[in-house]
Amino acid sequence: MHKLAGVRVGNPNQIRIMGIINTSPESFYKKSVFTDKQTIAKTAKLMEEEGADFIDVGGMSTAPYLKTQVSEDQEINRITNAIETIQKVSKLPVSIDTCRAKVAKVALQLGAEIINDVSGLKYDKKMIDVLEEYHPSVIVCAFSNELIRGNQVMQARKLINQSVSMAIKTGISKNNIVVDPALGFFRKMSHGILFTKINSDWLERDILVLKNLNKIKDGYPILVSISRKSFIGEMLNERDPEKRLYGSIAAETFAALNGADIIRTHNVKATSDIIKIIKNLENLKKGL
């Protein structure tokens, strides 16, 4: 039985929701950014009421097409403010979206229970030490510092398995690991540092991955983060993330029907509604 911070995940009859709270003003979707304690508290409470199972806190944007790197101290100050505020108003497990060991350690000391590392534990070598000390639940993304060629579905699975092996070697149970195919992070070129270089079209890669989630997950629960991303904007020809809600809902529905176990989203209420509809329709189909 797989669990993320004590919450059962991987049950095909129960897709989980991870709400996003960004504390980084440089993030691509400005309406996901909350910096003052009052707004963070209000947002966390609302996410819990609307059906979120986890809250993911980020202190530095990792969008590969933006220059968003900030100092570790700045990232720590941001996430400290958010985690402390969330814990006062919500009982939901907190995930920390970071690839830096120092930031992860502070978050865990504050009570965060999940490390969500978009580099698959490969960016900061000291992240392994943090996992060995605290044994949190872990979300690992497909990531590589080298150019990735060939079948992108099989390559995503290969890269994820590398990170899973790294996590297991620290003593973390297989049952506390979730995988992420890193939609939006595979590019030919990037302004940021947290991306995987490919020699093919990134949109085609992400579409192929979404169609083949069950081939990538390899027995682990899989998280999909697609909300408002450039993936949606590219297909809709829509540059403004604020206008990508309906496209996000459609893509999240597709992901849920194709094997996603957790959906990380800015739109908790909308995502919760689609999951309820999918579940009810599938139950209806079984009864026919």
C-alpha positions as CSV (number, residue, x, y, z in Angstrom):
1,M,0.0,0.0,0.0
2,H,1.5,3.3,-1.1
3,K,1.1,6.3,1.1
4,L,2.2,9.9,0.8
5,A,2.5,11.5,4.3
6,G,0.1,8.8,5.6
7,V,-2.5,9.4,2.9
8,R,-3.1,6.4,0.7
9,V,-2.3,6.9,-2.9
10,G,-2.3,4.7,-6.0
11,N,-5.8,3.4,-5.6
12,P,-7.4,3.7,-9.0
13,N,-10.8,4.5,-7.4
14,Q,-9.4,7.5,-5.5
15,I,-7.5,10.1,-7.3
16,R,-5.9,12.6,-4.9
17,I,-5.5,16.3,-5.3
18,M,-2.4,18.4,-4.4
19,G,-3.1,22.2,-4.2
20,I,-0.4,24.6,-5.1
21,I,0.6,27.6,-2.9
22,N,3.5,29.5,-4.5
23,T,5.4,32.2,-2.5
24,S,7.5,33.2,-5.4
25,P,6.4,36.4,-7.2
26,E,8.4,35.3,-10.2
27,S,6.1,32.3,-10.8
28,F,4.5,32.1,-14.2
29,Y,0.9,32.1,-12.9
30,K,0.6,35.2,-10.7
31,K,-2.7,34.2,-9.2
32,S,-1.0,31.2,-7.6
33,V,1.4,33.5,-5.7
34,F,0.5,34.2,-2.0
35,T,3.0,36.1,0.1
36,D,1.2,37.5,3.1
37,K,0.1,35.3,6.0
38,Q,-3.6,36.3,5.8
39,T,-3.9,35.3,2.2
40,I,-1.9,32.1,2.6
41,A,-4.1,31.1,5.6
42,K,-7.3,31.9,3.6
43,T,-6.1,29.9,0.6
44,A,-5.0,26.9,2.6
45,K,-8.4,26.7,4.4
46,L,-10.2,27.0,1.1
47,M,-8.2,24.3,-0.5
48,E,-8.9,21.9,2.3
49,E,-12.7,22.7,2.1
50,E,-12.6,22.2,-1.7
51,G,-11.2,18.8,-1.6
52,A,-7.4,19.0,-1.5
53,D,-5.5,16.1,0.1
54,F,-2.1,17.9,0.2
55,I,-0.7,21.4,-0.1
56,D,2.5,21.9,-2.1
57,V,4.5,25.0,-1.1
58,G,7.1,26.5,-3.4
59,G,9.5,29.2,-2.6
60,M,11.2,29.5,-6.0
61,S,9.7,29.1,-9.5
62,T,11.2,26.2,-11.5
63,A,9.5,27.2,-14.9
64,P,12.2,26.2,-17.4
65,Y,11.5,29.2,-19.7
66,L,12.0,31.8,-17.0
67,K,15.0,33.1,-15.1
68,T,13.8,32.6,-11.6
69,Q,16.7,31.5,-9.4
70,V,16.8,33.1,-6.0
71,S,19.1,32.6,-3.0
72,E,18.6,29.7,-0.6
73,D,18.0,32.2,2.2
74,Q,15.3,33.9,0.3
75,E,13.6,30.6,-0.6
76,I,13.8,29.5,3.1
77,N,12.3,32.8,4.3
78,R,9.4,32.4,1.9
79,I,8.6,28.8,2.7
80,T,9.0,29.2,6.4
81,N,6.3,31.9,6.4
82,A,4.0,29.7,4.4
83,I,4.4,26.4,6.2
84,E,4.0,28.0,9.7
85,T,0.9,29.8,8.5
86,I,-0.7,26.8,6.8
87,Q,-0.2,24.5,9.8
88,K,-2.2,27.0,12.0
89,V,-5.3,26.7,9.9
90,S,-5.1,23.3,8.1
91,K,-4.5,19.7,8.9
92,L,-3.5,18.8,5.4
93,P,0.0,17.3,4.9
94,V,2.5,19.9,3.5
95,S,4.8,19.1,0.6
96,I,7.8,21.3,-0.1
97,D,8.6,21.9,-3.8
98,T,12.4,22.3,-3.8
99,C,15.5,20.8,-5.2
100,R,17.8,22.3,-2.5
101,A,18.8,20.2,0.5
102,K,19.1,23.2,2.9
103,V,15.6,24.3,2.0
104,A,14.2,20.8,2.3
105,K,15.7,20.3,5.7
106,V,14.2,23.5,7.1
107,A,10.8,22.6,5.7
108,L,11.0,19.2,7.3
109,Q,12.0,20.7,10.6
110,L,9.0,22.9,10.4
111,G,6.7,19.9,9.9
112,A,6.5,19.4,6.2
113,E,6.1,15.7,5.4
114,I,6.8,15.4,1.6
115,I,9.8,16.4,-0.5
116,N,8.8,17.2,-4.1
117,D,12.0,17.5,-6.0
118,V,11.7,18.4,-9.7
119,S,15.3,17.3,-10.2
120,G,14.6,13.8,-9.1
121,L,17.2,14.2,-6.2
122,K,19.9,14.9,-8.8
123,Y,20.4,18.7,-8.5
124,D,21.8,18.9,-4.9
125,K,23.9,16.0,-3.8
126,K,23.2,16.8,-0.2
127,M,19.5,16.1,-0.7
128,I,20.3,12.4,-0.1
129,D,21.7,13.3,3.3
130,V,18.4,15.0,4.2
131,L,16.4,12.0,3.1
132,E,18.6,9.7,5.2
133,E,18.1,11.9,8.3
134,Y,14.3,12.5,8.1
135,H,12.8,9.8,5.9
136,P,10.0,11.9,4.4
137,S,7.6,10.8,1.7
138,V,9.2,11.7,-1.7
139,I,8.0,12.8,-5.1
140,V,10.7,12.3,-7.8
141,C,10.5,13.8,-11.3
142,A,12.1,12.5,-14.5
143,F,15.3,14.6,-14.9
144,S,18.6,14.4,-16.5
145,N,21.7,16.7,-16.9
146,E,22.4,15.1,-20.3
147,L,20.7,15.2,-23.6
148,I,17.8,12.7,-23.8
149,R,17.2,11.0,-27.2
150,G,14.9,8.3,-28.4
151,N,11.6,7.0,-27.1
152,Q,10.6,9.7,-24.6
153,V,8.1,7.4,-22.8
154,M,10.8,4.8,-22.1
155,Q,13.3,7.5,-21.3
156,A,10.9,9.1,-18.7
157,R,10.5,5.7,-17.0
158,K,14.3,5.1,-17.0
159,L,15.1,8.5,-15.5
160,I,12.3,8.1,-12.8
161,N,13.7,4.6,-11.9
162,Q,17.1,6.1,-11.4
163,S,15.7,8.6,-8.9
164,V,13.6,5.9,-7.2
165,S,16.7,3.8,-6.7
166,M,18.4,6.9,-5.1
167,A,15.5,7.4,-2.7
168,I,15.4,3.7,-1.7
169,K,19.1,3.6,-1.0
170,T,18.5,6.3,1.7
171,G,16.2,3.9,3.5
172,I,12.9,5.4,2.3
173,S,10.3,2.7,1.7
174,K,9.1,2.0,-1.8
175,N,5.6,2.6,-0.4
176,N,6.4,6.3,0.3
177,I,7.6,7.2,-3.2
178,V,5.5,8.9,-5.9
179,V,6.8,9.6,-9.4
180,D,6.3,12.5,-11.7
181,P,6.9,12.5,-15.5
182,A,7.9,16.2,-15.4
183,L,5.5,17.7,-17.9
184,G,6.9,21.0,-19.3
185,F,10.4,20.4,-18.1
186,F,11.8,18.6,-21.2
187,R,13.0,21.3,-23.7
188,K,15.4,22.0,-26.5
189,M,16.5,25.2,-24.8
190,S,15.8,26.9,-21.5
191,H,16.5,30.1,-19.5
192,G,16.4,28.2,-16.2
193,I,18.6,25.4,-14.8
194,L,16.0,22.8,-13.9
195,F,15.1,21.3,-17.3
196,T,16.1,18.2,-19.3
197,K,17.4,18.8,-22.8
198,I,15.8,16.8,-25.6
199,N,16.3,16.9,-29.4
200,S,12.6,16.6,-30.2
201,D,9.5,18.8,-29.9
202,W,8.6,19.3,-26.2
203,L,4.9,19.5,-26.8
204,E,4.9,16.2,-28.7
205,R,6.9,14.7,-25.8
206,D,4.4,15.8,-23.2
207,I,1.4,14.6,-25.2
208,L,3.0,11.2,-25.6
209,V,3.8,11.0,-21.9
210,L,0.2,11.9,-21.0
211,K,-1.1,9.1,-23.2
212,N,1.3,6.6,-21.6
213,L,1.2,7.3,-17.9
214,N,0.6,3.6,-17.1
215,K,3.7,2.6,-18.9
216,I,5.8,5.2,-17.1
217,K,4.7,4.7,-13.5
218,D,6.1,1.2,-13.2
219,G,4.1,0.2,-10.1
220,Y,4.4,3.5,-8.4
221,P,1.6,6.1,-7.9
222,I,2.1,8.9,-10.5
223,L,1.6,12.6,-10.0
224,V,0.7,14.9,-12.9
225,S,1.2,18.6,-12.8
226,I,-0.2,20.3,-15.8
227,S,-2.4,23.1,-14.5
228,R,-2.1,26.4,-16.4
229,K,1.2,25.4,-17.9
230,S,2.6,26.3,-21.3
231,F,1.5,22.9,-22.5
232,I,-2.0,24.2,-22.3
233,G,-1.2,27.6,-23.7
234,E,0.6,26.0,-26.7
235,M,-2.4,24.0,-27.7
236,L,-4.9,26.8,-27.1
237,N,-2.6,29.5,-28.5
238,E,-3.1,31.3,-25.3
239,R,-0.2,33.2,-23.7
240,D,-2.1,34.3,-20.5
241,P,-2.1,31.5,-17.8
242,E,-5.2,33.1,-16.3
243,K,-7.1,32.1,-19.4
244,R,-6.1,28.5,-19.4
245,L,-8.6,27.1,-16.8
246,Y,-10.8,25.2,-19.2
247,G,-7.9,23.8,-21.0
248,S,-6.3,22.7,-17.7
249,I,-9.5,21.0,-16.7
250,A,-9.7,19.1,-20.0
251,A,-6.0,18.0,-19.7
252,E,-6.4,17.0,-16.1
253,T,-9.5,14.9,-17.0
254,F,-7.5,13.2,-19.7
255,A,-4.7,12.5,-17.2
256,A,-7.1,11.1,-14.7
257,L,-8.6,8.7,-17.3
258,N,-5.1,7.6,-18.4
259,G,-3.7,6.6,-15.0
260,A,-2.9,9.7,-13.0
261,D,-3.1,9.0,-9.2
262,I,-2.4,12.5,-8.0
263,I,-3.2,15.8,-9.8
264,R,-1.2,18.8,-8.7
265,T,-3.2,21.9,-9.5
266,H,-4.0,25.6,-9.0
267,N,-7.7,24.9,-9.4
268,V,-8.7,22.6,-6.5
269,K,-12.4,23.1,-6.7
270,A,-12.6,22.5,-10.5
271,T,-10.2,19.5,-10.3
272,S,-12.2,18.0,-7.4
273,D,-15.4,18.3,-9.5
274,I,-13.9,16.5,-12.5
275,I,-12.7,13.7,-10.2
276,K,-16.1,13.3,-8.7
277,I,-17.7,13.1,-12.1
278,I,-15.2,10.5,-13.4
279,K,-15.7,8.4,-10.3
280,N,-19.5,8.5,-10.5
281,L,-19.6,7.8,-14.2
282,E,-17.2,4.8,-13.8
283,N,-19.4,3.5,-11.0
284,L,-22.4,3.9,-13.2
285,K,-20.7,2.0,-16.0
286,K,-19.9,-0.9,-13.6
287,G,-23.5,-1.2,-12.7
288,L,-24.8,-1.5,-16.2
